[in-house]
């Protein structure tokens, strides 16, 4: 059964120490601080490591386009039944170029009608990694043809 509340509560501003507030200050200055960061900041060293990786994944240095990245994130979010991830990334995916139809189709998987071969390869790779922690030779070949 899914939980109604998180096992580890995100920190409220009033419960943060100076180091935690400093880590979140850039986000707070841009608007709101998402709960994922309010939870991660409980362990500042882990938060710093996560931010280094996350900043790369969300940057233009990443070899995948923003649309492709969001396609994969949304598929994994769906497969993991992560309402939080899905809710956070649907708007990001749309901003990156996914259509409402594509967002809905993500739930159907790589064999749904309408995917380009590149999109289907990405979704299939996400499925294989989720289900078996391994990308098959056929999927690897399809990815290599497009990326």
Secondary structure, DSSP 8 states (H G I E B T S, - for coil): ---SS-SS----GGG--HHHHHHHHHHHHHS---HHHHHHTTSHHHHHHHHHHHHHHTSTTSSS-HHHHHHHHHHHHHHTT-HHHHHHHHHHHHHTT--HHHHHHHTT-TTSTT--HHHHHHHHHHHHHHHHS---HHHHHHHHHH-
